[in-house]
Amino acid sequence: MRIVMILVLLAAVGGCTRLSMDSNLNSAYRSYDRGDCENVMLSLSKVDRQSRSRRYIQPEVSMLRGQCLERQKLFVDAAQTYQFIITQYPASEYAFRARARLETLAQLGHYPRVQAAQTRRASR
């Protein structure tokens, strides 16, 4: 009986953490829509702390953080955030979005275009 009670308690605590994390993420999106990047960063910091065991949420959090950094005209920081997403989560939807944001920053002159490596013949 004690084991059942402990399992129920653990499930409840885990569920509360998840609800709190979702609430903070939703709050970050609402703040972003209002243009309140300070509150976005605060909410995302809370999500970071609550999602340590749920790494799948990190690319989404980082993407929103990068977009907010762009709004604050912190283009270098935004680009580094996008590079982090691409490096750490290369197969995610957010890596695709991060590449698109880097391309947009490059077109606007806020980020240098990355040249593809060119191969040369070795001299003999």
JOKAPE-V182881 format. One record per residue. RES is the residue in three letters. PHI is phi as a letter, one per 40 degrees, with the letter a starting at -180 (* if undefined). Layout:
# JOKAPE-V182881
res:RES phi:PHI
res:RES phi:PHI
This chain:
# JOKAPE-V182881
res:MET phi:*
res:ARG phi:c
res:ILE phi:c
res:VAL phi:c
res:MET phi:c
res:ILE phi:c
res:LEU phi:c
res:VAL phi:c
res:LEU phi:c
res:LEU phi:c
res:ALA phi:c
res:ALA phi:c
res:VAL phi:c
res:GLY phi:c
res:GLY phi:c
res:CYS phi:c
res:THR phi:c
res:ARG phi:c
res:LEU phi:c
res:SER phi:c
res:MET phi:c
res:ASP phi:c
res:SER phi:c
res:ASN phi:c
res:LEU phi:c
res:ASN phi:c
res:SER phi:c
res:ALA phi:c
res:TYR phi:c
res:ARG phi:c
res:SER phi:c
res:TYR phi:c
res:ASP phi:c
res:ARG phi:c
res:GLY phi:g
res:ASP phi:c
res:CYS phi:c
res:GLU phi:c
res:ASN phi:c
res:VAL phi:d
res:MET phi:c
res:LEU phi:c
res:SER phi:c
res:LEU phi:c
res:SER phi:c
res:LYS phi:c
res:VAL phi:c
res:ASP phi:d
res:ARG phi:c
res:GLN phi:c
res:SER phi:b
res:ARG phi:d
res:SER phi:c
res:ARG phi:b
res:ARG phi:c
res:TYR phi:c
res:ILE phi:c
res:GLN phi:d
res:PRO phi:c
res:GLU phi:c
res:VAL phi:c
res:SER phi:c
res:MET phi:c
res:LEU phi:c
res:ARG phi:c
res:GLY phi:c
res:GLN phi:c
res:CYS phi:c
res:LEU phi:c
res:GLU phi:c
res:ARG phi:d
res:GLN phi:c
res:LYS phi:g
res:LEU phi:c
res:PHE phi:c
res:VAL phi:c
res:ASP phi:c
res:ALA phi:c
res:ALA phi:c
res:GLN phi:c
res:THR phi:c
res:TYR phi:c
res:GLN phi:c
res:PHE phi:d
res:ILE phi:c
res:ILE phi:c
res:THR phi:c
res:GLN phi:c
res:TYR phi:b
res:PRO phi:c
res:ALA phi:c
res:SER phi:c
res:GLU phi:d
res:TYR phi:c
res:ALA phi:c
res:PHE phi:c
res:ARG phi:c
res:ALA phi:c
res:ARG phi:c
res:ALA phi:c
res:ARG phi:c
res:LEU phi:c
res:GLU phi:c
res:THR phi:c
res:LEU phi:c
res:ALA phi:c
res:GLN phi:c
res:LEU phi:c
res:GLY phi:g
res:HIS phi:c
res:TYR phi:a
res:PRO phi:c
res:ARG phi:c
res:VAL phi:c
res:GLN phi:c
res:ALA phi:c
res:ALA phi:c
res:GLN phi:b
res:THR phi:c
res:ARG phi:b
res:ARG phi:c
res:ALA phi:c
res:SER phi:c
res:ARG phi:b
